[in-house]
Amino acid sequence: MRSEHGDVLAHVTAKVGPRHALLIDPGKQDVELAARRALVAVERGTRLILVGGSTDTPDNVVHATCTAIQDALDLAAMAASQNPEGDEGKWHVPVVLFPGGAHALSPAADGILFMMLMNSTDPRFLVSEQVRGAPYIAQFGIDTVPTGYLVMAPGGEVGRVGQADLVMPEDVGRVKANALTASMYGFRLLYLEAGSGADAPVNPALIRAARDVDGLTLMVGGGLRDAASVQHAVEAGADWVVTGTLIEETGDTAALTQALDDVLSGLRPQSSS
């Protein structure tokens, strides 16, 4: 059962200030742990749950993870509706696929980042996987978010598997050209990715270059491990910041809460005093 999210595209592209998305990799945690992490994240202020990442995770695992997260969010919303002081709407956060390919789909998701890996040298990630997946997405009736996906150095596993011609930290003009291309294709979201577990986040200069192009919502991920790195991304123009590896490294709820609170604090303007 899906969350009462409304229009996923409208939610993702709404200009309501910077927001946080949690990336849950089904290949790196069981469904119960994924659901618990999603609940803690939403409780702390996360406004989007992305499910995906690993390129070899089968669809039954992706589907089980989406279902577990949806069920947990539904139960939390139901509990809030029974509490006079509860905020039921807080739990209506969309669960959106971040697919490693056409094999990693689920009808339990609310939507999908329908992505072109714009700097891949492999046609599979430019259009072939999308063509394979499109009939299933249409059958499932899940919302699509047209997305340009651009992988920066160091790139990590996604850069290797996606055979990306990595964008270097100083390639401002290249990012600007890709952002213009994404806009001209009609993409609504541009995702700038440094790679899972990257030792450094996307250069803020590259985010600013993409920000110069009108009509795009910017999502930035990879290497965002603390409030300062998130703040730099937001100040450069990121609408969404994504964390995944950081969350996977937390051993318990208290550590997870502390890590999330630190990251989310970077979304808020910092005092100059």
FIRO-657528 format. One record per residue: residue in one letter; x, z, y of N, C-alpha, C, O, CB in turn. Coordinates in pm, whole numbers, plus 50000, padded with zeros to 5 digits. Glycine has a CB too. Layout:
- type_nu_nw_nv_cau_caw_cav_cu_cw_cv_ou_ow_ov_cbu_cbw_cbv
- A_X_Z_Y_X_Z_Y_X_Z_Y_X_Z_Y_X_Z_Y
...
end
This chain:
- type_nu_nw_nv_cau_caw_cav_cu_cw_cv_ou_ow_ov_cbu_cbw_cbv
- M_50085_50000_49880_50000_50000_50000_50088_50000_50124_50179_50082_50137_49904_50123_50001
- R_50062_49908_50216_50145_49895_50334_50113_50000_50439_50002_50053_50444_50130_49757_50394
- S_50212_50028_50523_50187_50117_50636_50102_50045_50738_50097_49922_50741_50320_50165_50699
- E_50036_50122_50823_49950_50062_50925_50036_50025_51045_50034_50091_51149_49834_50159_50966
- H_50111_49917_51027_50214_49882_51123_50166_49787_51230_50228_49776_51337_50330_49822_51053
- G_50056_49716_51204_50016_49610_51296_50104_49488_51275_50144_49459_51162_50023_49658_51442
- D_50134_49418_51382_50210_49295_51380_50360_49329_51378_50413_49385_51474_50175_49206_51503
- V_50428_49296_51268_50569_49331_51254_50654_49259_51359_50742_49320_51420_50620_49296_51114
- L_50627_49132_51382_50704_49057_51482_50688_49121_51620_50785_49135_51695_50659_48910_51486
- A_50566_49159_51654_50542_49224_51784_50615_49358_51791_50669_49394_51896_50392_49244_51808
- H_50616_49432_51681_50685_49562_51678_50835_49544_51700_50897_49616_51778_50658_49634_51545
- V_50893_49447_51629_51038_49428_51636_51081_49378_51774_51186_49418_51824_51083_49329_51529
- T_51000_49291_51835_51041_49227_51960_50988_49297_52085_51015_49253_52196_50996_49085_51962
- A_50915_49406_52068_50861_49478_52184_50974_49532_52271_51073_49586_52220_50769_49594_52139
- K_50959_49517_52401_51060_49566_52495_51022_49708_52538_50960_49729_52643_51073_49471_52619
- V_51060_49803_52455_51023_49943_52478_51146_50033_52485_51136_50155_52467_50928_49992_52367
- G_51261_49973_52510_51384_50051_52511_51455_50043_52377_51397_49994_52280_51355_50196_52547
- P_51579_50089_52370_51657_50080_52247_51599_50167_52135_51548_50276_52159_51801_50119_52273
- R_51608_50114_52013_51553_50184_51896_51650_50176_51779_51744_50096_51777_51416_50124_51857
- H_51624_50261_51682_51711_50272_51564_51639_50220_51440_51522_50250_51418_51756_50417_51543
- A_51712_50143_51360_51664_50097_51230_51755_50153_51121_51877_50151_51134_51658_49942_51223
- L_51694_50202_51015_51770_50251_50899_51772_50142_50793_51667_50089_50755_51708_50383_50843
- L_51892_50109_50744_51907_50013_50636_51923_50086_50503_52019_50161_50483_52027_49919_50662
- I_51828_50063_50415_51829_50122_50280_51872_50013_50183_51804_49912_50169_51689_50181_50241
- D_51983_50035_50116_52031_49939_50016_51982_49984_49879_52031_50085_49827_52187_49926_50019
- P_51887_49912_49818_51833_49956_49689_51937_49962_49578_51919_50033_49479_51722_49865_49646
- G_52046_49888_49594_52149_49887_49492_52242_50007_49498_52328_50023_49411_52229_49763_49504
- K_52225_50093_49599_52318_50204_49619_52251_50340_49616_52316_50441_49643_52390_50187_49748
- Q_52121_50346_49584_52051_50474_49576_51924_50454_49495_51864_50347_49497_52019_50530_49718
- D_51883_50559_49423_51761_50545_49346_51640_50554_49438_51653_50588_49556_51754_50653_49235
- V_51523_50522_49384_51404_50508_49469_51363_50640_49532_51316_50642_49646_51289_50451_49388
- E_51379_50751_49459_51341_50880_49515_51429_50917_49634_51380_50964_49736_51349_50989_49409
- L_51559_50895_49620_51652_50925_49729_51626_50832_49848_51631_50876_49963_51798_50912_49682
- A_51599_50706_49821_51568_50612_49929_51446_50658_50008_51446_50655_50131_51546_50472_49873
- A_51342_50700_49937_51220_50745_50003_51246_50871_50086_51195_50883_50197_51110_50771_49901
- R_51324_50965_50031_51354_51088_50105_51433_51056_50232_51405_51111_50339_51434_51187_50016
- R_51531_50969_50220_51611_50933_50337_51525_50863_50442_51542_50888_50562_51727_50842_50296
- A_51435_50778_50400_51347_50710_50494_51258_50810_50567_51237_50799_50688_51261_50606_50422
- L_51205_50908_50494_51119_51009_50556_51194_51091_50660_51143_51114_50770_51061_51102_50449
- V_51315_51134_50625_51393_51212_50721_51423_51128_50844_51414_51177_50957_51525_51262_50656
- A_51458_51002_50824_51491_50915_50937_51372_50897_51031_51385_50908_51152_51539_50780_50887
- V_51256_50869_50973_51136_50850_51057_51100_50979_51129_51061_50977_51246_51016_50802_50971
- E_51114_51091_51059_51085_51220_51123_51177_51244_51243_51135_51305_51342_51100_51335_51021
- R_51301_51197_51235_51397_51217_51345_51383_51113_51456_51436_51133_51565_51539_51214_51290
- G_51312_51002_51428_51288_50905_51535_51318_50760_51504_51304_50675_51592_51368_50942_51650
- T_51358_50728_51382_51379_50590_51341_51248_50512_51347_51143_50565_51310_51439_50584_51198
- R_51253_50387_51394_51130_50309_51413_51123_50184_51327_51033_50102_51345_51117_50271_51557
- L_51217_50167_51234_51213_50052_51144_51295_50086_51020_51405_50139_51030_51268_49923_51214
- I_51239_50054_50903_51311_50070_50777_51341_49931_50722_51249_49854_50692_51229_50156_50674
- L_51469_49899_50710_51512_49774_50649_51552_49802_50504_51619_49900_50476_51630_49710_50729
- V_51510_49714_50414_51541_49731_50272_51614_49606_50224_51561_49495_50230_51411_49756_50187
- G_51738_49626_50176_51817_49513_50127_51964_49540_50148_52005_49654_50172_51777_49383_50195
- G_52042_49435_50139_52185_49448_50163_52268_49391_50051_52336_49289_50069_52222_49592_50184
- S_52264_49454_49934_52345_49405_49823_52292_49269_49776_52171_49248_49766_52344_49506_49706
- T_52385_49179_49750_52343_49041_49718_52294_49024_49574_52231_48923_49542_52457_48947_49742
- D_52323_49121_49487_52290_49103_49346_52180_49199_49298_52160_49214_49178_52414_49123_49261
- T_52109_49261_49390_52002_49354_49351_51879_49276_49311_51829_49197_49392_51970_49453_49466
- P_51825_49295_49189_51709_49217_49146_51582_49258_49218_51573_49367_49274_51689_49231_48996
- D_51483_49168_49214_51361_49192_49291_51282_49312_49242_51213_49376_49321_51273_49069_49286
- N_51291_49346_49113_51215_49462_49065_51268_49592_49126_51191_49685_49150_51220_49470_48911
- V_51399_49599_49151_51457_49717_49215_51419_49721_49362_51385_49827_49415_51610_49719_49198
- V_51425_49608_49427_51383_49598_49568_51237_49639_49581_51201_49716_49670_51404_49454_49624
- H_51153_49588_49491_51010_49617_49497_50984_49766_49473_50902_49827_49542_50934_49533_49393
- A_51052_49825_49375_51033_49968_49347_51073_50052_49467_51008_50153_49497_51114_50010_49223
- T_51179_50012_49536_51225_50087_49653_51124_50075_49767_51090_50175_49830_51362_50038_49699
- C_51076_49954_49795_50976_49935_49900_50851_50016_49870_50794_50079_49958_50942_49786_49916
- T_50807_50013_49745_50686_50085_49706_50703_50235_49725_50613_50302_49778_50650_50055_49561
- A_50817_50289_49683_50842_50433_49697_50843_50474_49844_50788_50578_49879_50974_50471_49631
- I_50906_50394_49929_50910_50427_50072_50771_50419_50133_50733_50507_50211_51006_50332_50147
- Q_50696_50315_50100_50560_50302_50152_50473_50419_50110_50399_50475_50191_50498_50171_50107
- D_50483_50457_49983_50402_50569_49934_50439_50699_50007_50351_50778_50043_50421_50587_49782
- A_50568_50720_50029_50611_50842_50099_50561_50844_50243_50515_50947_50292_50764_50853_50097
- L_50569_50730_50311_50520_50722_50449_50368_50741_50455_50317_50805_50547_50559_50588_50513
- D_50298_50685_50358_50152_50701_50353_50113_50848_50336_50022_50897_50402_50092_50617_50238
- L_50183_50917_50246_50154_51059_50224_50183_51141_50348_50107_51232_50382_50235_51112_50106
- A_50293_51110_50417_50326_51183_50540_50222_51158_50648_50186_51250_50722_50464_51142_50590
- A_50175_51034_50658_50071_51002_50757_49941_51073_50724_49872_51122_50813_50048_50850_50764
- M_49908_51079_50595_49786_51147_50555_49793_51296_50586_49696_51355_50634_49761_51126_50405
- A_49910_51357_50558_49927_51499_50589_49917_51523_50739_49858_51623_50781_50062_51548_50537
- A_49973_51434_50820_49967_51449_50965_49824_51436_51016_49785_51502_51112_50056_51345_51033
- S_49746_51350_50950_49607_51331_50994_49521_51454_50970_49417_51471_51034_49546_51212_50923
- Q_49565_51541_50877_49490_51662_50848_49534_51781_50934_49475_51889_50928_49506_51698_50701
- N_49637_51758_51014_49692_51864_51100_49650_51837_51244_49683_51731_51298_49848_51871_51088
- P_49580_51928_51309_49537_51905_51448_49653_51874_51542_49635_51808_51644_49463_52026_51499
- E_49770_51923_51508_49887_51897_51593_49976_51787_51536_50083_51760_51590_49968_52024_51610
- G_49933_51723_51428_50014_51619_51364_50004_51487_51437_49904_51459_51504_49971_51601_51221
- D_50107_51405_51424_50111_51272_51485_50112_51169_51373_50218_51129_51325_50236_51256_51579
- E_49993_51125_51333_49982_51031_51222_50055_50900_51253_50120_50843_51165_49836_51002_51191
- G_50045_50853_51378_50106_50726_51415_50258_50724_51401_50317_50617_51385_50069_50693_51555
- K_50319_50841_51407_50465_50849_51394_50514_50790_51263_50625_50738_51254_50511_50994_51405
- W_50429_50798_51160_50470_50756_51026_50435_50610_50997_50467_50560_50889_50405_50844_50922
- H_50371_50543_51091_50335_50402_51072_50452_50314_51114_50445_50242_51214_50207_50366_51154
- V_50558_50322_51037_50681_50248_51063_50692_50135_50961_50682_50160_50841_50807_50342_51057
- P_50711_50011_51006_50715_49901_50910_50837_49905_50818_50947_49943_50859_50713_49771_50983
- V_50814_49864_50696_50920_49849_50595_50945_49698_50583_50858_49623_50541_50879_49913_50455
- V_51065_49657_50620_51096_49515_50638_51215_49476_50551_51316_49546_50547_51125_49482_50787
- L_51202_49364_50481_51308_49317_50393_51427_49262_50473_51410_49190_50571_51255_49211_50299
- F_51546_49299_50428_51671_49246_50480_51739_49181_50359_51828_49240_50298_51763_49359_50548
- P_51697_49059_50324_51725_49006_50190_51866_48951_50174_51922_48890_50265_51627_48899_50157
- G_51922_48973_50055_52048_48912_50019_52030_48772_49964_52127_48701_49939_52120_48997_49919
- G_51905_48732_49945_51874_48599_49892_51729_48594_49850_51655_48692_49863_51966_48564_49774
- A_51687_48479_49798_51547_48460_49760_51505_48545_49642_51385_48558_49615_51523_48316_49728
- H_51602_48604_49571_51570_48688_49456_51528_48829_49497_51472_48902_49416_51690_48695_49363
- A_51554_48868_49622_51538_49008_49663_51416_49025_49752_51427_49067_49867_51664_49058_49737
- L_51298_48992_49697_51174_48997_49775_51077_49097_49712_51093_49137_49597_51109_48856_49783
- S_50977_49137_49790_50877_49231_49740_50746_49217_49819_50749_49212_49942_50929_49376_49749
- P_50633_49210_49750_50504_49209_49821_50467_49343_49880_50370_49353_49955_50396_49164_49727
- A_50544_49449_49848_50515_49581_49905_50573_49597_50045_50542_49694_50113_50570_49690_49814
- A_50656_49502_50089_50712_49509_50224_50607_49466_50326_50514_49392_50294_50838_49422_50235
- D_50625_49512_50449_50537_49470_50558_50583_49339_50619_50503_49262_50672_50530_49577_50665
- G_50712_49313_50611_50766_49192_50672_50904_49162_50619_50955_49233_50532_50770_49205_50824
- I_50964_49057_50672_51097_49016_50630_51171_48958_50749_51114_48884_50829_51089_48913_50515
- L_51300_48991_50761_51386_48920_50855_51418_48787_50789_51501_48780_50698_51517_49003_50890
- F_51353_48681_50835_51371_48548_50776_51492_48486_50844_51481_48430_50953_51242_48458_50793
- M_51608_48498_50778_51736_48481_50844_51806_48350_50809_51796_48300_50697_51825_48595_50811
- M_51876_48298_50907_51979_48198_50885_52114_48264_50915_52135_48314_51025_51955_48070_50976
- L_52205_48263_50818_52339_48313_50841_52413_48200_50915_52468_48108_50854_52413_48354_50704
- M_52412_48210_51046_52446_48096_51130_52591_48052_51117_52621_47934_51138_52417_48129_51273
- N_52682_48142_51082_52822_48103_51069_52868_48099_50923_52987_48113_50895_52909_48197_51147
- S_52773_48079_50832_52811_48058_50692_52860_47915_50674_52811_47822_50738_52691_48088_50597
- T_52958_47899_50584_53004_47765_50548_52937_47717_50419_52971_47611_50367_53156_47764_50531
- D_52842_47796_50368_52770_47763_50245_52625_47728_50280_52554_47812_50334_52775_47882_50143
- P_52580_47605_50250_52442_47567_50282_52336_47658_50224_52223_47663_50274_52417_47429_50236
- R_52370_47732_50118_52272_47824_50059_52220_47921_50163_52100_47951_50166_52334_47902_49943
- F_52309_47971_50248_52269_48075_50342_52223_48019_50476_52177_48093_50563_52384_48171_50363
- L_52237_47888_50492_52184_47822_50612_52038_47786_50592_51956_47805_50682_52265_47697_50646
- V_52004_47733_50472_51865_47691_50452_51819_47697_50306_51699_47715_50282_51847_47551_50502
- S_51908_47684_50208_51863_47670_50069_51792_47794_50016_51686_47783_49955_51981_47640_49980
- E_51848_47913_50039_51782_48036_49994_51648_48055_50064_51552_48105_50005_51872_48158_50020
- Q_51641_48014_50190_51517_48027_50266_51408_47937_50205_51293_47978_50194_51540_47990_50414
- V_51446_47815_50167_51351_47723_50105_51303_47777_49971_51185_47764_49938_51414_47584_50086
- R_51393_47838_49895_51354_47897_49767_51257_48012_49787_51162_48028_49710_51478_47944_49691
- G_51281_48092_49890_51200_48212_49909_51069_48190_49981_50975_48268_49963_51278_48312_49983
- A_51059_48086_50061_50942_48067_50147_50809_48066_50071_50714_48130_50117_50957_47939_50222
- P_50797_47997_49956_50668_48000_49886_50625_48140_49843_50506_48172_49846_50675_47912_49764
- Y_50722_48223_49803_50689_48360_49762_50648_48445_49883_50556_48526_49874_50809_48425_49690
- I_50716_48426_49994_50680_48500_50115_50539_48464_50158_50461_48552_50197_50781_48470_50229
- A_50506_48336_50151_50370_48293_50186_50268_48352_50089_50161_48396_50130_50361_48139_50185
- Q_50302_48353_49960_50212_48410_49859_50189_48559_49882_50077_48607_49868_50268_48388_49718
- F_50295_48631_49917_50284_48775_49939_50209_48806_50068_50150_48914_50081_50423_48838_49944
- G_50209_48714_50163_50139_48737_50290_50209_48835_50381_50144_48900_50463_50001_48786_50263
- I_50342_48847_50367_50415_48940_50454_50459_48867_50581_50481_48746_50580_50537_49000_50380
- D_50473_48943_50688_50508_48886_50818_50655_48843_50820_50740_48904_50755_50482_48987_50931
- T_50683_48737_50894_50820_48690_50908_50870_48712_51050_50797_48696_51147_50830_48541_50870
- V_50997_48749_51060_51064_48763_51188_51177_48660_51189_51280_48682_51126_51120_48911_51211
- P_51160_48546_51259_51264_48442_51259_51393_48496_51320_51396_48538_51436_51216_48317_51338
- T_51501_48495_51241_51622_48569_51276_51746_48484_51260_51767_48422_51156_51634_48694_51191
- G_51829_48482_51364_51964_48431_51352_52057_48546_51317_52050_48652_51379_52010_48360_51482
- Y_52143_48525_51219_52231_48632_51169_52375_48583_51186_52413_48480_51132_52200_48667_51018
- L_52453_48659_51260_52588_48618_51295_52684_48729_51252_52671_48843_51296_52600_48588_51448
- V_52781_48694_51167_52872_48794_51112_53005_48791_51187_53071_48688_51198_52895_48769_50960
- M_53043_48908_51238_53167_48926_51311_53277_48981_51220_53248_49038_51115_53146_49019_51431
- A_53401_48962_51261_53511_49027_51191_53498_49179_51208_53463_49225_51316_53649_48976_51245
- P_53524_49258_51103_53587_49219_50977_53492_49157_50875_53538_49095_50779_53653_49337_50917
- G_53362_49173_50892_53265_49102_50809_53224_49170_50681_53109_49159_50639_53317_48973_50777
- G_53317_49241_50618_53284_49315_50496_53234_49226_50384_53266_49107_50378_53180_49420_50526
- E_53154_49285_50298_53102_49215_50180_53012_49099_50218_53016_48994_50154_53027_49311_50091
- V_52930_49116_50322_52840_49007_50360_52918_48887_50410_52879_48773_50386_52742_49054_50468
- G_53028_48911_50479_53111_48801_50524_53174_48727_50408_53184_48604_50410_53218_48852_50616
- R_53217_48802_50305_53278_48740_50188_53177_48662_50107_53197_48544_50077_53345_48845_50100
- V_53066_48727_50071_52965_48661_49988_52900_48545_50063_52874_48439_50006_52859_48762_49942
- G_52873_48567_50191_52809_48463_50271_52904_48354_50317_52862_48262_50387_52744_48523_50389
- Q_53032_48364_50279_53134_48266_50316_53127_48237_50466_53122_48122_50510_53115_48135_50235
- A_53128_48345_50543_53115_48334_50687_53247_48296_50753_53353_48349_50718_53063_48464_50746
- D_53240_48206_50848_53351_48176_50937_53344_48282_51047_53277_48263_51149_53345_48027_50995
- L_53414_48393_51026_53392_48513_51104_53417_48492_51254_53509_48420_51294_53480_48625_51053
- V_53333_48557_51334_53350_48558_51479_53451_48666_51514_53436_48782_51473_53213_48582_51553
- M_53554_48631_51588_53655_48727_51630_53608_48806_51752_53521_48760_51826_53787_48654_51660
- P_53664_48925_51774_53617_49011_51883_53624_48946_52021_53550_48985_52111_53695_49137_51885
- E_53714_48849_52039_53728_48786_52171_53647_48656_52186_53654_48592_52290_53875_48758_52198
- D_53572_48618_52083_53502_48489_52083_53370_48495_52160_53263_48470_52105_53475_48442_51940
- V_53379_48529_52289_53260_48545_52371_53182_48413_52383_53060_48411_52368_53298_48596_52511
- G_53254_48305_52409_53188_48176_52424_53117_48132_52297_53010_48071_52304_53287_48071_52464
- R_53175_48163_52182_53112_48125_52055_52982_48201_52033_52883_48144_51986_53209_48150_51939
- V_52982_48329_52068_52858_48407_52054_52751_48354_52149_52635_48342_52111_52885_48556_52081
- K_52790_48323_52272_52694_48269_52368_52633_48139_52316_52513_48117_52328_52762_48247_52505
- A_52716_48051_52259_52667_47925_52205_52572_47947_52088_52471_47878_52075_52784_47836_52162
- N_52605_48043_52001_52517_48073_51888_52385_48134_51936_52279_48103_51880_52586_48170_51790
- A_52391_48219_52038_52269_48277_52092_52179_48169_52152_52058_48171_52133_52302_48384_52197
- L_52239_48075_52223_52161_47963_52278_52099_47881_52166_51983_47840_52174_52250_47873_52366
- T_52177_47858_52060_52126_47782_51946_52008_47854_51881_51907_47793_51848_52237_47758_51842
- A_52022_47986_51862_51914_48065_51804_51788_48054_51889_51678_48038_51836_51955_48212_51789
- S_51804_48063_52019_51690_48052_52109_51625_47915_52100_51503_47903_52098_51733_48081_52253
- M_51707_47811_52095_51653_47674_52089_51585_47644_51956_51494_47562_51951_51764_47574_52113
- Y_51629_47710_51850_51561_47697_51721_51427_47772_51720_51343_47748_51633_51652_47749_51609
- G_51408_47860_51815_51286_47940_51818_51299_48074_51749_51198_48142_51727_51176_47865_51756
- F_51421_48114_51713_51440_48247_51656_51403_48352_51761_51425_48332_51880_51588_48266_51607
- R_51348_48461_51715_51309_48569_51805_51408_48685_51804_51415_48763_51899_51171_48619_51768
- L_51484_48695_51695_51578_48806_51678_51716_48748_51649_51729_48653_51572_51533_48901_51563
- L_51818_48805_51712_51957_48771_51681_52025_48899_51635_52031_48997_51708_52031_48707_51805
- Y_52076_48895_51512_52140_49011_51451_52291_48988_51452_52340_48894_51390_52087_49035_51304
- L_52363_49074_51523_52508_49069_51529_52563_49175_51434_52540_49294_51453_52560_49092_51675
- E_52635_49131_51332_52674_49217_51219_52825_49224_51206_52892_49122_51194_52612_49165_51088
- A_52879_49346_51209_53023_49364_51188_53057_49383_51040_53174_49376_51002_53072_49483_51267
- G_52956_49405_50958_52978_49426_50815_52955_49570_50776_52987_49662_50852_53119_49383_50777
- S_52900_49590_50658_52872_49724_50609_53000_49806_50600_53098_49763_50540_52803_49718_50471
- G_52997_49925_50662_53112_50013_50657_53230_49967_50740_53342_50013_50718_53154_50029_50518
- A_53207_49877_50835_53316_49825_50919_53388_49940_50990_53327_50039_51028_53262_49724_51022
- D_53521_49924_51006_53597_50029_51072_53584_50025_51224_53628_50116_51293_53743_50019_51034
- A_53522_49919_51275_53496_49909_51419_53365_49833_51438_53338_49739_51364_53614_49839_51494
- P_53285_49871_51537_53158_49801_51561_53180_49670_51634_53292_49635_51671_53062_49890_51640
- V_53071_49597_51654_53074_49472_51729_53125_49499_51871_53081_49593_51937_52933_49406_51733
- N_53218_49417_51916_53271_49428_52052_53157_49420_52153_53081_49322_52152_53377_49317_52078
- P_53142_49519_52242_53034_49513_52341_53034_49384_52424_52928_49342_52470_53044_49631_52433
- A_53149_49323_52443_53154_49197_52519_53075_49087_52448_53016_49001_52513_53300_49153_52539
- L_53075_49090_52314_52998_48992_52239_52849_49018_52251_52769_48925_52259_53041_48992_52092
- I_52811_49144_52253_52669_49179_52272_52623_49133_52410_52514_49079_52424_52646_49334_52256
- R_52706_49155_52512_52669_49111_52647_52655_48960_52655_52569_48909_52727_52774_49159_52749
- A_52739_48888_52582_52729_48742_52582_52596_48695_52525_52535_48602_52577_52845_48680_52502
- A_52551_48760_52419_52422_48725_52361_52307_48768_52451_52204_48701_52460_52407_48789_52222
- R_52326_48882_52519_52223_48934_52608_52194_48839_52723_52084_48841_52779_52264_49070_52663
- D_52290_48756_52759_52272_48661_52869_52169_48554_52838_52121_48486_52929_52404_48596_52902
- V_52133_48538_52711_52035_48436_52670_51896_48498_52668_51872_48597_52599_52071_48376_52530
- D_51805_48439_52744_51670_48492_52754_51592_48472_52625_51616_48378_52550_51596_48426_52870
- G_51497_48563_52600_51400_48545_52492_51441_48598_52357_51364_48588_52262_51370_48404_52479
- L_51561_48654_52345_51607_48705_52216_51606_48858_52216_51646_48922_52313_51747_48653_52184
- T_51559_48914_52106_51578_49056_52079_51708_49070_52002_51733_48997_51907_51456_49117_51998
- L_51792_49165_52043_51923_49181_51982_51926_49302_51889_51889_49413_51928_52031_49194_52090
- M_51971_49279_51767_51992_49384_51668_52140_49386_51636_52200_49282_51611_51905_49361_51539
- V_52200_49506_51636_52344_49519_51616_52369_49619_51505_52312_49728_51505_52416_49562_51748
- G_52456_49583_51410_52487_49673_51300_52631_49662_51256_52702_49568_51293_52396_49644_51183
- G_52674_49759_51178_52810_49762_51127_52901_49847_51213_52920_49817_51331_52866_49622_51116
- G_52958_49951_51156_53055_50033_51226_52997_50129_51329_53073_50190_51404_53150_49947_51292
- L_52866_50144_51333_52803_50237_51428_52791_50373_51360_52698_50396_51282_52661_50184_51476
- R_52884_50461_51389_52895_50584_51314_52869_50709_51397_52864_50820_51343_53030_50593_51253
- D_52853_50693_51529_52834_50812_51612_52762_50774_51741_52737_50656_51768_52968_50879_51644
- A_52730_50875_51821_52655_50853_51944_52729_50762_52040_52666_50679_52106_52627_50985_52011
- A_52862_50775_52048_52939_50696_52145_52932_50547_52112_52912_50465_52201_53084_50742_52148
- S_52950_50512_51985_52946_50370_51948_52806_50312_51968_52792_50196_52009_52990_50351_51802
- V_52703_50391_51939_52566_50346_51963_52542_50327_52112_52483_50228_52154_52465_50447_51905
- Q_52588_50423_52192_52570_50414_52337_52636_50288_52393_52578_50221_52478_52627_50539_52405
- H_52756_50256_52346_52825_50136_52394_52747_50010_52360_52738_49917_52441_52966_50129_52334
- A_52689_50007_52238_52610_49890_52198_52484_49877_52283_52447_49767_52325_52571_49900_52049
- V_52419_49989_52309_52297_49989_52389_52327_49949_52534_52254_49869_52593_52230_50127_52386
- E_52433_50003_52589_52469_49969_52727_52504_49821_52741_52486_49762_52848_52587_50055_52774
- A_52555_49761_52632_52588_49618_52635_52466_49530_52618_52471_49410_52645_52689_49587_52527
- G_52354_49589_52571_52231_49511_52562_52160_49512_52429_52063_49437_52412_52261_49375_52595
- A_52204_49594_52332_52136_49599_52202_51996_49658_52216_51978_49763_52278_52219_49681_52102
- D_51897_49590_52158_51761_49644_52152_51743_49733_52030_51668_49830_52033_51659_49530_52150
- W_51812_49699_51922_51809_49776_51797_51952_49805_51754_52039_49719_51764_51732_49700_51686
- V_51977_49925_51706_52102_49957_51637_52067_49994_51494_51969_50063_51467_52181_50073_51710
- V_52151_49947_51402_52125_49965_51259_52236_50047_51197_52354_50020_51219_52112_49828_51188
- T_52199_50146_51119_52296_50222_51040_52253_50222_50895_52134_50227_50863_52311_50367_51093
- G_52353_50217_50806_52325_50219_50663_52428_50298_50587_52395_50397_50523_52318_50078_50608
- T_52554_50254_50594_52663_50321_50521_52675_50468_50560_52696_50554_50475_52795_50250_50546
- L_52662_50495_50689_52671_50634_50737_52571_50724_50665_52603_50837_50628_52648_50640_50889
- I_52451_50673_50647_52345_50751_50583_52376_50770_50434_52350_50877_50378_52208_50683_50601
- E_52431_50667_50371_52463_50676_50228_52569_50782_50201_52579_50834_50089_52510_50541_50177
- E_52649_50813_50303_52757_50909_50284_52713_51054_50301_52793_51145_50278_52868_50879_50381
- T_52589_51077_50340_52539_51213_50360_52495_51272_50227_52424_51208_50149_52423_51216_50462
- G_52536_51396_50203_52512_51456_50073_52382_51531_50059_52334_51551_49947_52622_51546_50041
- D_52322_51574_50170_52198_51652_50161_52116_51629_50288_52159_51560_50380_52229_51803_50141
- T_51997_51689_50291_51905_51667_50402_51963_51717_50533_51946_51653_50637_51773_51734_50375
- A_52030_51831_50529_52086_51887_50653_52192_51793_50711_52193_51769_50832_52146_52026_50626
- A_52280_51741_50626_52383_51649_50673_52323_51519_50722_52368_51462_50821_52484_51621_50562
- L_52220_51472_50653_52152_51350_50694_52087_51369_50831_52099_51283_50919_52045_51310_50591
- T_52020_51481_50850_51954_51510_50978_52057_51515_51090_52034_51460_51198_51877_51643_50971
- Q_52169_51581_51065_52273_51591_51167_52329_51454_51203_52351_51424_51320_52384_51684_51120
- A_52354_51369_51102_52408_51236_51126_52309_51150_51204_52348_51078_51296_52443_51168_50993
- L_52182_51158_51168_52079_51081_51238_52063_51129_51382_52053_51047_51474_51945_51092_51164
- D_52061_51259_51402_52046_51312_51538_52161_51267_51627_52141_51236_51745_52038_51464_51535
- D_52282_51263_51571_52397_51218_51648_52382_51072_51687_52401_51036_51803_52527_51240_51569
- V_52348_50987_51589_52332_50844_51616_52218_50821_51716_52234_50744_51812_52304_50767_51485
- L_52106_50886_51696_51990_50864_51782_52013_50915_51924_51952_50865_52018_51868_50932_51724
- S_52100_51014_51939_52129_51063_52074_52197_50956_52158_52191_50961_52281_52216_51187_52067
- G_52262_50861_52092_52326_50751_52164_52229_50652_52225_52268_50570_52308_52418_50679_52072
- L_52102_50659_52185_52001_50571_52242_51955_50616_52380_51900_50538_52457_51882_50562_52151
- R_51980_50744_52409_51930_50801_52534_52036_50794_52643_52155_50810_52615_51886_50946_52512
- P_51997_50771_52767_52095_50768_52877_52173_50899_52881_52116_51008_52869_52024_50744_53014
- Q_52303_50886_52897_52389_51005_52899_52407_51056_53042_52421_50977_53136_52527_50973_52835
- S_52406_51186_53057_52424_51246_53189_52565_51222_53239_52661_51227_53163_52395_51397_53184
- S_52578_51196_53369_52709_51171_53428_52779_51299_53467_52895_51297_53509_52696_51083_53548
- S_52708_51411_53453_52768_51540_53491_52860_51591_53383_52919_51698_53398_52660_51643_53521
end
